[in-house]
Amino acid sequence: MQILVIGAGVIGLAVARTAARAGHDVTVAEMTGGIANGVSSRNSEVVHAGLYYPTGSLRARHCVRGRRMLYEFCAGHGVGHRKCGKLVVATDAAELGKVEAIRKQGEANGVEDLEMIGGNAARALEPELSCIGALASPQSGIVDSHGFMRALWGELEDNGGMIAFETPVERISYRAPRWQVRFGGRDAGTLDFDAVVNSAGLGAQSLARRIDGYPADQVPRLVLAKGNYFSYAGRPVFSRLIYPTPVDGGLGVHVTLDLAGRMRFGPDVEWIKEESYGIDATRADGFYARIRSYWPRLPDGTLVPDYCGIRPKLTGPGEPAADFMIAGPPAHGLPRLVNLFGIESPGLTASLSIAEDVVHYLA
Ligand SMILES: Cc1cc2nc3c(=O)[nH]c(=O)nc-3n(C[C@H](O)[C@H](O)[C@H](O)COP(=O)(O)OP(=O)(O)OC[C@H]3O[C@@H](n4cnc5c(N)ncnc54)[C@H](O)[C@@H]3O)c2cc1C
């Protein structure tokens, strides 16, 4: 098949690479001038184990399977990664109950090697940490997400696929038996494809509304939840990922590490109406308070605004978190078309697994 994949973020690249390896003729249309210019370059680069998501949900299934696939891919392609492990910490008795519930959820999801440890055992691992207990998740880690995406792009090209940059998709119509797609940008025009995948991230809903005949009630709403990060201007004190108990809309302001060992904190949850990437430096006050609940010795004046990302959510404040929405032909009745909505965290971890299901849908 000739397949068009829209968007060169981690999901589009993973789908395109998987489809090309399966023998399809794949083109990726990306409206910007490079890969990973959207959500995929603005995240924590954490390889999630699969702890939090309801058993049987797409997030649980693709996170656990995708994590295993991602580590294997990174090992096989020389992509930087480190299975540094993670502690989900409880700072009082109420949080201990929540952390224990996360352990049970993780085990039900098939996450390996989980263990509850006491405060002293946690401090033996991370001496700066203050907590009364923690869930240790040795399978959690970090990845060089850009290295990963470059490797996906390389495999796509090795298998005959290509990316057309500065090529926004404007309109899609089904003209049996093929999809007619109108492009703008550098090489504006119309081309036909056998199959189309909409992995446009924050633009997925807007694009779905420009697919002629696509049922309007099958386009979910898009809710934007910005996550701000602050970097730490001092010597790193933790060697594992440290997470508090989750909050409404996110996993809580956590310690993330990059492969050079540098520490940063985030993301928080800021519900916004329109895309914007400025960071309000006064949000640091809230960060100090939250981080000091598990790292009381965080020195004053050490948090520096870093970057932010925007979660493409399907539900808003106070509402239950939505699952990934992978809308293939059974959902909308149109042939060889898949729309991906709400691919927020753990989308990076889950990407290779999501890609397998998407390609399966197109067959
Ligand atoms: C703050 C934050 C932290 C996160 N942390 C983690 C984490 O630690 N671990 C993890 O596993 N996941 C994490 N995630 C989730 C992960 O980053 C996303 O799930 C993933 O990057 C989504 O990738 P994508 O390809 O769907 O979207 P994107 O990367 O946004 O790619 C979509 C692409 O489509 C292009 N596009 C849009 N419209 C069009 C059009 N009409 N025509 C052509 N191109 C178009 C855009 O330019 C963009 O390049 C986090 C997300 C956020 C926001």
Ligand as a Chemical Component Dictionary entry (heavy atoms), coordinates in Angstrom:
data_LIG
# 
_chem_comp.id                   LIG 
_chem_comp.type                 NON-POLYMER 
_chem_comp.pdbx_formal_charge   0 
_chem_comp.three_letter_code    LIG 
# 
loop_
_chem_comp_atom.comp_id 
_chem_comp_atom.atom_id 
_chem_comp_atom.alt_atom_id 
_chem_comp_atom.type_symbol 
_chem_comp_atom.charge 
_chem_comp_atom.model_Cartn_x 
_chem_comp_atom.model_Cartn_y 
_chem_comp_atom.model_Cartn_z 
_chem_comp_atom.pdbx_ordinal 
LIG C1  C1  C 0 4.887  17.775 29.473 1  
LIG C2  C2  C 0 4.901  16.408 28.858 2  
LIG C3  C3  C 0 5.699  15.399 29.419 3  
LIG C4  C4  C 0 5.717  14.121 28.870 4  
LIG N1  N1  N 0 6.563  13.189 29.388 5  
LIG C5  C5  C 0 6.603  11.953 28.830 6  
LIG C6  C6  C 0 7.511  10.976 29.323 7  
LIG O1  O1  O 0 8.344  11.260 30.184 8  
LIG N2  N2  N 0 7.456  9.725  28.799 9  
LIG C7  C7  C 0 6.573  9.377  27.829 10 
LIG O2  O2  O 0 6.528  8.217  27.444 11 
LIG N3  N3  N 0 5.737  10.305 27.283 12 
LIG C8  C8  C 0 5.753  11.577 27.755 13 
LIG N4  N4  N 0 4.941  12.535 27.224 14 
LIG C9  C9  C 0 4.089  12.172 26.086 15 
LIG C10 C10 C 0 4.811  12.226 24.740 16 
LIG O3  O3  O 0 5.699  13.318 24.668 17 
LIG C11 C11 C 0 3.750  12.317 23.630 18 
LIG O4  O4  O 0 2.799  11.295 23.803 19 
LIG C12 C12 C 0 4.332  12.183 22.241 20 
LIG O5  O5  O 0 5.453  13.016 22.074 21 
LIG C13 C13 C 0 3.270  12.536 21.205 22 
LIG O6  O6  O 0 3.868  12.438 19.936 23 
LIG P1  P1  P 0 3.047  12.755 18.624 24 
LIG O7  O7  O 0 3.857  12.243 17.501 25 
LIG O8  O8  O 0 1.644  12.255 18.776 26 
LIG O9  O9  O 0 2.887  14.341 18.593 27 
LIG P2  P2  P 0 3.911  15.470 18.080 28 
LIG O10 O10 O 0 5.281  15.211 18.527 29 
LIG O11 O11 O 0 3.314  16.774 18.459 30 
LIG O12 O12 O 0 3.911  15.317 16.503 31 
LIG C14 C14 C 0 2.842  15.764 15.699 32 
LIG C15 C15 C 0 3.416  16.402 14.452 33 
LIG O13 O13 O 0 2.371  16.650 13.541 34 
LIG C16 C16 C 0 2.673  17.844 12.834 35 
LIG N5  N5  N 0 1.404  18.327 12.255 36 
LIG C17 C17 C 0 0.333  18.826 12.912 37 
LIG N6  N6  N 0 -0.652 19.113 12.038 38 
LIG C18 C18 C 0 -0.178 18.804 10.792 39 
LIG C19 C19 C 0 -0.721 18.895 9.479  40 
LIG N7  N7  N 0 -1.984 19.336 9.236  41 
LIG N8  N8  N 0 0.051  18.502 8.432  42 
LIG C20 C20 C 0 1.328  18.025 8.637  43 
LIG N9  N9  N 0 1.883  17.940 9.873  44 
LIG C21 C21 C 0 1.140  18.314 10.939 45 
LIG C22 C22 C 0 3.273  18.735 13.907 46 
LIG O14 O14 O 0 4.076  19.748 13.347 47 
LIG C23 C23 C 0 4.097  17.729 14.714 48 
LIG O15 O15 O 0 5.438  17.663 14.247 49 
LIG C24 C24 C 0 4.907  13.822 27.743 50 
LIG C25 C25 C 0 4.123  14.835 27.178 51 
LIG C26 C26 C 0 4.132  16.118 27.708 52 
LIG C27 C27 C 0 3.337  17.196 27.073 53 
# 
loop_
_chem_comp_bond.comp_id 
_chem_comp_bond.atom_id_1 
_chem_comp_bond.atom_id_2 
_chem_comp_bond.value_order 
_chem_comp_bond.pdbx_ordinal 
LIG C1  C2  SING 1  
LIG C2  C3  SING 2  
LIG C2  C26 DOUB 3  
LIG C3  C4  DOUB 4  
LIG C4  N1  SING 5  
LIG C4  C24 SING 6  
LIG N1  C5  DOUB 7  
LIG C5  C6  SING 8  
LIG C5  C8  SING 9  
LIG C6  O1  DOUB 10 
LIG C6  N2  SING 11 
LIG N2  C7  SING 12 
LIG C7  O2  DOUB 13 
LIG C7  N3  SING 14 
LIG N3  C8  DOUB 15 
LIG C8  N4  SING 16 
LIG N4  C9  SING 17 
LIG N4  C24 SING 18 
LIG C9  C10 SING 19 
LIG C10 O3  SING 20 
LIG C10 C11 SING 21 
LIG C11 O4  SING 22 
LIG C11 C12 SING 23 
LIG C12 O5  SING 24 
LIG C12 C13 SING 25 
LIG C13 O6  SING 26 
LIG O6  P1  SING 27 
LIG P1  O7  DOUB 28 
LIG P1  O8  SING 29 
LIG P1  O9  SING 30 
LIG O9  P2  SING 31 
LIG P2  O10 DOUB 32 
LIG P2  O11 SING 33 
LIG P2  O12 SING 34 
LIG O12 C14 SING 35 
LIG C14 C15 SING 36 
LIG C15 O13 SING 37 
LIG C15 C23 SING 38 
LIG O13 C16 SING 39 
LIG C16 N5  SING 40 
LIG C16 C22 SING 41 
LIG N5  C17 SING 42 
LIG N5  C21 SING 43 
LIG C17 N6  DOUB 44 
LIG N6  C18 SING 45 
LIG C18 C19 SING 46 
LIG C18 C21 DOUB 47 
LIG C19 N7  SING 48 
LIG C19 N8  DOUB 49 
LIG N8  C20 SING 50 
LIG C20 N9  DOUB 51 
LIG N9  C21 SING 52 
LIG C22 O14 SING 53 
LIG C22 C23 SING 54 
LIG C23 O15 SING 55 
LIG C24 C25 DOUB 56 
LIG C25 C26 SING 57 
LIG C26 C27 SING 58 
# 
